[in-house]
Amino acid sequence: MQFDLLTIFPDFFHGPLEYGVVARARQSGLLKVNLHQLRDFTHDLHRTTDDRPFGGGEGMVMKAEPIWECLQHVTGAAARVQRHLIQPAPARVILLSAQGPLFRQADAWRLAAYQQIVLICGRYEGVDERVAEHMADEELSIGSYVLSGGELAAAIVLDAVARLIPGVLGHEESCRNESFGGGAASSEPDEPPLPGILDCPHYTRPVEFQGWEVPEALRGGHHAVIRRWRLKEALRKTRRHRPDLLPEGMPAAWQSLLREIEREAGPPSEDESLP
Ligand code: 6GU
């Protein structure tokens, strides 16, 4: 899988690309990342990538032309390579923008099916709307807050997608049994991920530390007991931290565990019941 990142700060990505799972995926050849300096696609002496907004107002707007020219370069080269493939996989062009729909785990799974993903990182007060309208296939935001540029968001999208490429994660770090992966819900290892809840708590040695003990259920080696404990604690954490993730038509077993949790906890505190 190939990522092409369009940015005025290509060096920003050295950290995110050079550690852990992403670095290993690149070394193994499962992931290729190309950084493109948008200033290389300008034609003026000052390599200008921004300009004043039509209609006036504060701040600068990222120009459409350097992005257009860089996209021609990036997807044009891919098209030449793809002419030799039997079934060319399409590229997906994404604009990172605070105005996009929220990037979720389901989007990471969806994007992992593409052969090439192009991420356009906006800067300044915004990007000329013709990029979102005519050049990008979609916009994505990583959350309800304002960042000073799309680079951090692009690194997050790249990380979330790269670790889903088949072969990138080993067995010990498989991605199904974790938050949003549906692991607590899936009974079969090859089942597609369900709409996810949060991951269950994890413990390692020592069994007691500073008087804090590892829960009894995890210590006995009874697989059914462990499985039930993990699902229950995943539900407990989800109910407490992200009740919005609890699906509408929950399996009866989940509902019964949640009733147990509610009996143990009493009614949600005023703080938790706020929207
Ligand atoms: Cl993708 N970009 C910017 N500038 N701010 C954001 C964002 C993206 N997602 C959340 N806030």
Residues whose N, C-alpha, C, O or C-beta is under 5 A from the ligand:
A	BS01	6GU	L96 S97 A98 L140 S141 I142 G143 Y145 V146 L147 S148 G149 G150 A153
